[in-house]
Amino acid sequence: MCFFVPYWKHCILNLTMWMTRNIIYWILALFITLSSAMYQRTTGPTYPVDGQAEVGEVTVFYTLTRSHGGAGDQPVYVRTERDGMADGTIVYRRYKTDDPWTRLPLEARGDSLIGWLPHQPPAGKLEYFIELDGGDELLRIPDHETVVTRFKGAVPSGVLIPHVIFMFLAMLFSTRTGIEALRRHGRPRMYVFITTGLLIVGGLILGPIVQKFAFGEYWTGFPFGTDLTDNKTLIAFIAWLIAIAAVWNKSTLTEHPGRRWVVLGAAVVMMLVYLIPHSMMGSELDYEELDRQRLEQQQSIPDSAGDTAVIRQIP
């Protein structure tokens, strides 16, 4: 029996080292995934514009939202240090149009001022800014630019939450696959199939459903449009299909270890895709076409109701 003791000690030691190394790899993959997700969120065109400013002797805190989902008008809040310390106006117009600016007074509610941007059809955008009157000083927020907000339809939580979870897991397993491919004797094959499956469910099945609820179209990427979110999902999927082809046979990596770099390339493509801010070059309502359709409807049926929203892609 004593001859078996060193053997079992050796097995336990190897198992402990493997588990420790594997845990470290997963922690590293999770850290990279969370960091990229945070970067994507905070650099995207829908991330709120926030900050603080001074008007007179009053400090103003603001968070100007750049996205609104569901029915109803979009609220815009500004908070002051004390009740009734400033009067304000919200100034807005339809984005990329020559419409005159519309001015609406902000309503005082305790230590906050609130305004409402009128609801737009899905993918419609408004540009706006706020003016605060402190008596002797007029403060504009932001200073010289406007804030652009995009409207979208309500997406059910039962669709949106699984979409977010599957896309997060796809990025997590992609990163873990890349780490495994970097190892000289790594075994990334299983991870390749899991990553591709997660991407298919999250990006190619649930993604279009979310898009349909939000903007009325299942797919506005290639070859039907230039929506960057759809196109980058397609690029990532193609990269993982190539990775699957590279590791399809179990003995492939043993006979051709250089194919690990194909797998690593797919993981790098996935990372680059995730670093592109979400909703960039997304669906956008063509107001000129919408106005033309409204005019035609009024001329043909003067009392007709309802509009047909026309979506275009940002060039």
N, C-alpha and C positions, 0 to 999 in steps of 0.2 A: 504493500500500500504506500509505503513511504516514497516509492519512486514516482507516484502520481501527484504528490503534493507540489513539487516544483512546477509541474505542467499546469495544474489548476491555478496556481498563483500567477503564472505567466498569462493565462487566459483572462483572469480577472483584471490584471493590470492593463492588458491590451484593450479590454472592453471599457474600462474606466477612461483610458486615454481617448478612445474613439468617441465615447459619449461627451467627454469634456470638449473635444475638438468640434464635435457636431453642434453642441450648444453655442460655442463661441461663433461658429459660422452663421447660425440662425440669428444670434443677437446682432452681428454685424449686418446681415441682410435686412433685419428689421430697422436698424438705425438708418441705413441708407434709404430704405423705402419711406420711412417717416420724414426724413429730411427732404427728399424730393417732393413728397406730397405737400409739405408745408411751403416749399419754394413755389410750387405750381400754383397753390391757392393764393399766396400773398402777392404774386406778380401778375395774376390774371386780370383781364379787363372788367371783371365783375366784383373785384375786391373793393370794399367801401373806401372812400376817401375820408380820413379822419384827422383830427388835430385840434388845436385850440388857437384862439386869437384874442386880441384886445380891442374893445370898442369903448372909447372914453376910458373910464376906470373899471370897466367890467370885463371879466374873463369869460369867453364864450367857448364851449366845447361842442364839437360837431362830428357827426358820422353820416356822411352822405352816401347812401346806398346806390349801387349801379346795376341792380337787377331786381325785378319784381315778378313773382309768380302768382298765378291764380287770378280770380276776378277782383274787381274793385280798384280804386285809385291807389297810387303808391304814396305812403306817408314819408315825409322828410322832417327830421327832428333837429332842433338846435337847443342846447341847454345853456342857461346863463347861471351866474353865481347866486342871484337872488331873484325873486318874483318881480316881473314887470320892469326889468332894468333896461329893456331895449324893444324897439318895434322892428319888425322884419317884413321882407317881401321875397317871395320866390318868383324867379324870372325863368321862363322856359319857352321852348319851341320844338317842333319836330326836327329830328337830326337830319343833316344833309339836305335841308330845304331852305328856301328864302322866305319862309313864313315870318311875319312880324313877331317880335317877342311879346309874350303874354305875361302880365304881372298880376300876382294874387297876394293879398296880405297874409302873413302868418298869424295863426291863432295862438293866443297866450293860454297855456295850461300849466299853472303852477310856475316852476322854474324853467319850463320848456316853451319853445315856440314850435308849432307844427304847421306844415303846409302839405298840400295834396297835389300830386301830379296826375293828370287825367289818364284813365286807363287807355291802353293802346292795344291793337290787335297783336297776336303772337309775332314776335321778332320785330315789332315796332320799337323805335328808340326816340327818346327825348334828350335834349341837352339842356342843362339848367345850372343856375347859380343862385346864391342867396345874398340879399342886401340887408344889412342891419343898421338901423338908425339909432345912434347913441346920443342924439341931441346935437352936439357940436361936431360929430364925426360920422361919416358913412363908411361902413365896412363891407367889402365884398368878399364872399367865400365861394370858391377859391379866388385868389388875388386877380389873376389875369386869364385863366382858362375856364372852361365849362366842364361840368360833370355829365357824362353820357350814361344813361340807364337804359337797359333793354327789358322789355316785357315778354312774358312767356306764359303758357298755359300751366295749370296746376298738374303736377306729376304725383300720382298716388304713392304713398310711402311704401306700399307693397311691391312697387316696381323700382322706385329710386333707391331704397336701402339695399336690396340685393345687388343692384347694379354697382353701387359704390363698394360693397363688400367684395364682390367678385373681381372688380378691377384692382382693388387694393391687394387682394391675394395674388392676382396675376403678376403684379409688380414685385411682390415679396418673393414668390417662387422664381420669378425671372432672375432676380438678384442672386438668390441662393443657387440657381443653376449656373450663373456666371462664375460664382465663387468656386463651385464644384468643378467647372471646366478648367479653371486655372490650376487646380491641383494636378500634379503629374500623373497620379494614379486615381484621379477622381472618377466618379461614376454619375455623370449628369443625365444619362439617358432617361431615367424615370422622371426626373424633374422637368425634362423637355416636354414630355407628354402631358404632365400635370399643368404646366404653365400654359400650353396651347389650349388645353381644355377650358381652363379658367378664362382665358382671353376670348374664346369663342362664346362662352355663356355671357360673360360680362360685357364684352365689347360688340359682338356681332349679333347677339340675340336681345339682351336686355337694353343695350345702348340704343338701337333703333326704336324700341318701344318707348323709351324715355323721350327720344327726339320727337316721336309722333305726338305724345301728350303735350310736350312743351311748345313745338313749333308747327305741328300739323303735317310733318313729312317724316317718313321712316329713314330715308337716307338722302343726304344732300352732298355727299362726297363724290369722288370719281366713280363713274363717268358722268354723273348728273349735275355736279356742281363742284365748288371749291371749298366746302366746309372743312376747316382744318382738323376739327375734332374727329370727324369721320375718316378723313384721309390718313391721319396719323395712326388710327386704329387699324386701318387696312394695311399700312406699311408694316406695322408691328406683326400683324398676322402673317403676312408674306414671309417676313424674316423667320418666324418660328416654323412655318411650313418647310423652309429650306433646312432649318436645324433638324426637323423630324426626318427629312430625307437623308441627312448626313448620319443619323444614328439609328436608322430604321432596323438594321440587323444588330442583334446583340453583340456579335463579335466584331462589329465595325471599329469601335474605338480601340480594341486590342490590336487589330490588324493595321488600322490607319489612325494612330494617335493624333495626327495633325488635324483631324476633323473636330477636335475639341475647340479649335479656333473658330469654326463655323458656329458652334453653340455659343461661344463667348461673344461672337459678333451679333447674334440675335439678342443676347442680353444687353449689349451696348445699345443696339437700336431701340430696344424697349426703354432703356434709361433716357435716351435722348428724346424719345417721344413723350415721356412723362415730364421732362424738364420744359417742354413747350407749354406756356401758360394755357390753362383750360379756357375754352370759349373764344380764343383768338380766331379772327377771320370766320366767325360763326354766321348763322342765318341772320339776315337783315331785311326788314320790310322795305320794298321799293315804293315810297310814297308817291312818286310821280305816276307810276302805273296804277296805284290804288286810286289816286284822284281821277285819273282818266276813266277808270272803270265806274267810279261813282257818277261822273258826269254822263257817261253813256247810259247808266241805269236811270238817272233822272230824266234824260231826254226821251228814253223809250217808255219808262213807267215812272211818271213823276212821283207817285206816292209809294214806290217800292221801298222796302226796308232791308237792311243787311248789306254787308260788303264782302267781297271776295279778296282776302288778303293775298298779296303777291310777294313771295319771298325771293330775295336775291342774295347772292353771296358777295361778300366784300372782296373786291379785286385785289 
